[in-house]
Amino acid sequence: MKLTFYRYDLKLKHTFTISRSSRDIATVVIVELDHEGIVGLGEASPSRRYGETIETVEAFLTKLDLARFADPFQLDTILDYVDTLETENTSAKAAVDIALHDWIGKKLNLPLHKYWGLDRNNAPMTSFTIGIDTPEVIERKVREAEPYPLLKIKLGGSNDEEIMRTIRGVTRKTLRVDANEGWKTKEVAVEKIKWLEQEGVEFVEQPMPAVDLAGTAWVRERVNLPLIADENSIRLHDVPKLQGVFDGINIKLMKCTGLREAIRMVHTARACELKIMTGCMIESSVAISAAAQFSPMIDYADLDGAELTSNDPFDGVKIVDGRLVLPDRPGIGVRRRV
Amino acid sequence: MKLTFYRYDLKLKHTFTISRSSRDIATVVIVELDHEGIVGLGEASPSRRYGETIETVEAFLTKLDLARFADPFQLDTILDYVDTLETENTSAKAAVDIALHDWIGKKLNLPLHKYWGLDRNNAPMTSFTIGIDTPEVIERKVREAEPYPLLKIKLGGSNDEEIMRTIRGVTRKTLRVDANEGWKTKEVAVEKIKWLEQEGVEFVEQPMPAVDLAGTAWVRERVNLPLIADENSIRLHDVPKLQGVFDGINIKLMKCTGLREAIRMVHTARACELKIMTGCMIESSVAISAAAQFSPMIDYADLDGAELTSNDPFDGVKIVDGRLVLPDRPGIGVRRRV
């Protein structure tokens, strides 16, 4: 089987700011896995938070030798090779995993959700993300987000109260809050979450730095809102350790090396009685549609990554009245826009 | 889709005795799921230990209404319905689960191991079980088990030392010990396991009653052999609770409701750093071959249930020099013997 790849600059509709960074363009790597005349599509959207750049993704993909494998169905063997070739490089690994799954779905003429025994009618609502910004821009973004019944807002910067006041001046929608490790002490985190409990918030994602798991456990004892792990929930082995510290986990393909591990995390989280959220980076419809394929198994979706862009070259999962609508096409269900 | 079923009496080559029961015949229920001209096979081998009899299996299957479902690919929806129709009834549920998976494999013309992305060359060795018996019979059984490099012996009765002396008089093979909850106090369990550490034993399965999880944890602190949970490891939600108490789990389709949950348990056990064993009841090649399909993911197999019988009506997974050899046929890979 043959793997090729190319860069693509996703343009953001608005400058996107979270507690640690800000940007206008997100460069991703699109992967094509060609075998027996069928092309599986994958995507890597690297994040510096997890030690990746476009260059590390390209270096990793260049180093891979998939020609040694004769059958894409050998997922376990191929993905073990990919995962053990080097540590980290999780988004580069995810690109290969997505392309292999897309190939299998196309070969079997089955959408992945059907291949996994799932019903696409059970796909959940997705939230739409409002980044950190000035009151004027936030107000405009919230108005533009009118079709989305659920908003996720980024806090953890210096103007949390101002952001919340601005949003609540425009809408009474249910809000999900993502602090992206922004509250640096447990006392601040408790104070912020207690305040958010009065503001119509559904849950809080990653209130404190991932290194301070004990601090998060301390916070959880003192607040009522569910806490969802993001930077603390990277891969499969993290999941059991989060029992008693968080109420749920956010699974992202770009952190966990792809669909195969994501599904393992879903089952483990269920066993551990943790809620399951699926999030994304800024991604095209390739990676977003891949994640949407297993969304009928999860509780909370935050798969708006492609919606934040203005030049997505692919057409895949749709968001209709906030709900994920999975295409009835094989594999990840994506086709190139014409 | 249409579900039919019938009883079948599996005859045992030898009377089979474990710490709590003894028998010459094992009656199972074979299930056939017919849809679009394809027939998926399943099997229930009920165990009184888990509250089931042939009658409860038949009553449960009679109560099921699968005609309401139009598509066997809808595993999640169908199996949620099956699982929530009544509690317990795990082997009856497993029969339906196996038949659905067999149907899907046949529809796609894929063996289940390939459907799951596994390599059948990674299927493990299986042990062969020697039940509790008189020294004369045990000696004969061990000699008959000559083709099997790994033996599993049943202890936990009144003559553990005699059994071990008899076996060690005949063979130096690696032994796995299954006490089936037979050692009733933690002190006795520690004493027995310390003794077994000197006898070339690889691990000990379920030393103490399942109700005494604290006792098992106490034992584990004091012994060196790995402890594998069987009666303590029924379904998905049991797995995380066994961390720190056992070193591994024994997954059986008849306890856990089938392949779908078994695979969820495999991933959860990996996340929890527990070893994974797959065992069986007395079963025909239908249920044994189903379990063998996911065996490339596990550490220890004990899938000799069909080998203990003399009139298995099906032909499926083979055991060659102790190793499981998965057929390259679709679904569970089973066909009726002619």
Interface residues (C-beta under 8 A of the other chain):
Chain A: F73 Q74 L75 D76 T77 L79 I104 L108 L110 K114 G117 L118 D119 N122 L236 H237 V239 P240 Q243 R260 I263 R264 M265 H267 T268 R270 A271 C272 E273 P296 M297
Chain B: F73 Q74 L75 D76 T77 L79 I104 L108 L110 K114 G117 L118 D119 N122 L236 H237 V239 P240 Q243 R260 I263 R264 M265 H267 T268 R270 A271 C272 E273 P296 M297
